[in-house]
């Protein structure tokens, strides 16, 4: 059997957007927490242009107290 997962960057971006919008954090707060050079990359994630690294996914899940799977929307 071949079980292949294809991640949907748009859906992942929507999940990240939702988590930030329904939290007390700004995108700048999240960027600082993740030690990103700019909050611009978060907008790229939200728009499905880029994907967070594994490390950033782990830390996003930790920050928002969710499972990584909740962000990935598998």
Contact map, one row per residue, 1 for C-alpha under 8 A:
11100000000000000000000000000000000000000000000000000000000000000000000000
11110000000000000000000000000000000000000000000000000000000000000000000000
11111000000000000000000000000000000000000000000000000000000000000000000000
01111100000000000000000000000000000000000000000000000000000000000000000000
00111110000000000000000000000000000000000000000000000000000000000000000001
00011111000000000000000000000000000000000000000000000000000000000000000000
00001111100100000000000000000000000000000000000000000000000000000000000111
00000111111100000000000000000000000000000000000000000000000000000000000110
00000011111110000000000000000000000000000000100111100000000000000000000000
00000001111111000000000000000000000000000000011110000000000000000000000000
00000001111111100000000000000000000000000000000100000000000000000000000110
00000011111111110000000000000000000000000000110100000000000000000000001110
00000000111111111000000000000000000000000000111100000000000000000000000000
00000000011111111100000000000000000000000000011000000000000000000000000000
00000000001111111110000000000000000000000000010000000000000000000000011110
00000000000111111111000000000000000000000000110000000000000000000000001000
00000000000011111111100000000000000000000000010000000000000000000000000000
00000000000001111111110000000000000000000000000000000000000000000000000000
00000000000000111111111000000000000000000000000000000000000000010000000000
00000000000000011111111111100000000000000000000000000000000000000000000000
00000000000000001111111111000000000000000000000000000000000000000000000000
00000000000000000111111100000000000000000000000000000000000000000000000000
00000000000000000011111110000000000000000000000000000000000000010000000000
00000000000000000001111111000000000000000000000000000000000000000000000000
00000000000000000001101111111100000000000000000000000000000000000000000000
00000000000000000001100111111100000000000000000000000000000000000000000000
00000000000000000001000011111110000000100100000000000000000000000000000000
00000000000000000000000011111111000001100000000000000000000000000000000000
00000000000000000000000011111111100000000000000000000000000000000000000000
00000000000000000000000011111111110000100000000000000000000000000000000000
00000000000000000000000000111111111111100100000000000000000000000000000000
00000000000000000000000000011111111100000000000000000000000000000000000000
00000000000000000000000000001111111100000000000000000000000000000000000000
00000000000000000000000000000111111100000000000000000001001100000000000000
00000000000000000000000000000011111110000000000000000000000000000000000000
00000000000000000000000000000011111111101000000000000000000000000000000000
00000000000000000000000000000010001111100000000000000000000000000000000000
00000000000000000000000000010010000111111000000000000000000000000000000000
00000000000000000000000000110110000111111110000000000000000000000000000000
00000000000000000000000000000000000001111111000000000000000000000000000000
00000000000000000000000000000000000101111111100001000000000000000000000000
00000000000000000000000000100010000000111111110000000000000000000000000000
00000000000000000000000000000000000000111111111000000000000000000000000000
00000000000000000000000000000000000000011111111111100000000000000000000000
00000000100110010000000000000000000000001111111111110000000000000000000000
00000000010111111000000000000000000000000111111110000000000000000000000000
00000000010011000000000000000000000000000011111111000000000000000000000000
00000000111110000000000000000000000000000001111111100000000000000000000000
00000000110000000000000000000000000000000001111111100000000000000000000000
00000000100000000000000000000000000000001001101111110000000000000000000000
00000000100000000000000000000000000000000001100111111000000000000000000000
00000000000000000000000000000000000000000000100001111111100000000000000000
00000000000000000000000000000000000000000000000000111111100000000000000000
00000000000000000000000000000000000000000000000000011111110000000000000000
00000000000000000000000000000000000000000000000000011111111000000000000000
00000000000000000000000000000000010000000000000000011111111100000000000000
00000000000000000000000000000000000000000000000000011111111110000001001000
00000000000000000000000000000000000000000000000000000111111111000001000000
00000000000000000000000000000000010000000000000000000011111111100000000000
00000000000000000000000000000000010000000000000000000001111111110000000000
00000000000000000000000000000000000000000000000000000000111111111111001000
00000000000000000000000000000000000000000000000000000000011111111110000000
00000000000000000000000000000000000000000000000000000000001111111000000000
00000000000000000010001000000000000000000000000000000000000111111100000000
00000000000000000000000000000000000000000000000000000000000011111110000000
00000000000000000000000000000000000000000000000000000000000011011111011000
00000000000000000000000000000000000000000000000000000000000011001111111000
00000000000000000000000000000000000000000000000000000000110010000111111100
00000000000000000000000000000000000000000000000000000000000000000011111111
00000000000000100000000000000000000000000000000000000000000000000111111111
00000000000100110000000000000000000000000000000000000000100010000111111110
00000011001100100000000000000000000000000000000000000000000000000001111111
00000011001100100000000000000000000000000000000000000000000000000000111111
00001010000000000000000000000000000000000000000000000000000000000000110111
